[in-house]
Amino acid sequence: MRSPRSLVGGSPQARFTVDFDGRELPALEGQSIAAVLWGAGVLAWRTTREGGAPRGAFCGIGSCYDCLVTVNGRPNQRACLVPARPGDAVTTQEGTGHADLAV
């Protein structure tokens, strides 16, 4: 019987976890941070600078900035472009991601 996997020769990818706001989420090698979050049912992981409205992935190809997250302490990372790595610490980004620099 033919299946998608037999047609393209795919095989299971390595599994690992990513920490998101203190929650361990399952991830697969090759997934973006956005794909990991979507797979776990997380649809919003950023708030806007003005008003604190929730945001998540919008375009999914790196053209917009709605999917910004903080990854391993680095703010303003586009979740749709950043590959998930074992042990990554991803946190919801509020506003500019630089609240600790406010005066």
Contacts in CASP RR format, 6 or more apart in sequence:
PFRMAT RR
TARGET T0000
AUTHOR 0000-0000-0000
METHOD contacts of the structure
MODEL  1
MRSPRSLVGGSPQARFTVDFDGRELPALEGQSIAAVLWGAGVLAWRTTRE
GGAPRGAFCGIGSCYDCLVTVNGRPNQRACLVPARPGDAVTTQEGTGHAD
LAV
5 11 0 8 1.000
13 28 0 8 1.000
13 29 0 8 1.000
13 30 0 8 1.000
14 28 0 8 1.000
14 29 0 8 1.000
15 26 0 8 1.000
15 27 0 8 1.000
15 28 0 8 1.000
15 29 0 8 1.000
16 26 0 8 1.000
16 27 0 8 1.000
16 28 0 8 1.000
16 29 0 8 1.000
16 84 0 8 1.000
16 86 0 8 1.000
16 87 0 8 1.000
17 24 0 8 1.000
17 25 0 8 1.000
17 26 0 8 1.000
17 27 0 8 1.000
17 86 0 8 1.000
17 87 0 8 1.000
18 24 0 8 1.000
18 25 0 8 1.000
18 27 0 8 1.000
18 33 0 8 1.000
18 36 0 8 1.000
18 84 0 8 1.000
18 85 0 8 1.000
18 86 0 8 1.000
18 87 0 8 1.000
18 88 0 8 1.000
18 89 0 8 1.000
18 90 0 8 1.000
19 25 0 8 1.000
19 87 0 8 1.000
19 88 0 8 1.000
19 89 0 8 1.000
19 90 0 8 1.000
20 36 0 8 1.000
20 37 0 8 1.000
20 40 0 8 1.000
20 42 0 8 1.000
20 45 0 8 1.000
20 90 0 8 1.000
20 91 0 8 1.000
21 90 0 8 1.000
21 91 0 8 1.000
21 92 0 8 1.000
23 40 0 8 1.000
25 36 0 8 1.000
25 37 0 8 1.000
25 39 0 8 1.000
25 40 0 8 1.000
25 42 0 8 1.000
26 36 0 8 1.000
26 40 0 8 1.000
27 36 0 8 1.000
27 84 0 8 1.000
27 86 0 8 1.000
30 83 0 8 1.000
30 84 0 8 1.000
31 83 0 8 1.000
31 84 0 8 1.000
32 79 0 8 1.000
32 80 0 8 1.000
32 81 0 8 1.000
32 82 0 8 1.000
32 83 0 8 1.000
32 84 0 8 1.000
33 69 0 8 1.000
33 71 0 8 1.000
33 77 0 8 1.000
33 79 0 8 1.000
33 80 0 8 1.000
33 82 0 8 1.000
33 83 0 8 1.000
33 84 0 8 1.000
33 88 0 8 1.000
33 90 0 8 1.000
34 56 0 8 1.000
34 57 0 8 1.000
34 60 0 8 1.000
34 67 0 8 1.000
34 79 0 8 1.000
34 80 0 8 1.000
35 84 0 8 1.000
36 84 0 8 1.000
37 43 0 8 1.000
37 45 0 8 1.000
37 79 0 8 1.000
37 90 0 8 1.000
38 57 0 8 1.000
43 56 0 8 1.000
44 54 0 8 1.000
44 55 0 8 1.000
44 56 0 8 1.000
45 55 0 8 1.000
45 56 0 8 1.000
45 67 0 8 1.000
45 69 0 8 1.000
45 79 0 8 1.000
45 90 0 8 1.000
45 92 0 8 1.000
45 93 0 8 1.000
46 54 0 8 1.000
46 55 0 8 1.000
46 56 0 8 1.000
46 66 0 8 1.000
46 67 0 8 1.000
46 68 0 8 1.000
46 69 0 8 1.000
46 92 0 8 1.000
46 93 0 8 1.000
46 94 0 8 1.000
46 95 0 8 1.000
47 53 0 8 1.000
47 54 0 8 1.000
47 55 0 8 1.000
47 92 0 8 1.000
47 93 0 8 1.000
47 94 0 8 1.000
47 95 0 8 1.000
48 55 0 8 1.000
48 95 0 8 1.000
49 95 0 8 1.000
49 96 0 8 1.000
52 94 0 8 1.000
52 95 0 8 1.000
55 66 0 8 1.000
55 67 0 8 1.000
55 68 0 8 1.000
56 66 0 8 1.000
56 67 0 8 1.000
56 79 0 8 1.000
57 66 0 8 1.000
57 67 0 8 1.000
57 79 0 8 1.000
57 80 0 8 1.000
58 64 0 8 1.000
58 66 0 8 1.000
58 67 0 8 1.000
59 66 0 8 1.000
59 80 0 8 1.000
60 67 0 8 1.000
60 80 0 8 1.000
61 80 0 8 1.000
62 78 0 8 1.000
62 80 0 8 1.000
62 81 0 8 1.000
65 76 0 8 1.000
65 78 0 8 1.000
67 78 0 8 1.000
67 79 0 8 1.000
67 80 0 8 1.000
68 75 0 8 1.000
68 76 0 8 1.000
68 77 0 8 1.000
68 78 0 8 1.000
68 79 0 8 1.000
68 93 0 8 1.000
68 97 0 8 1.000
69 77 0 8 1.000
69 79 0 8 1.000
69 82 0 8 1.000
69 90 0 8 1.000
69 91 0 8 1.000
69 92 0 8 1.000
69 93 0 8 1.000
70 76 0 8 1.000
70 77 0 8 1.000
70 90 0 8 1.000
70 91 0 8 1.000
70 92 0 8 1.000
70 93 0 8 1.000
70 97 0 8 1.000
71 77 0 8 1.000
71 82 0 8 1.000
71 88 0 8 1.000
71 89 0 8 1.000
71 90 0 8 1.000
72 88 0 8 1.000
72 89 0 8 1.000
73 89 0 8 1.000
73 91 0 8 1.000
75 93 0 8 1.000
75 96 0 8 1.000
75 97 0 8 1.000
75 98 0 8 1.000
76 93 0 8 1.000
76 96 0 8 1.000
76 97 0 8 1.000
79 90 0 8 1.000
END
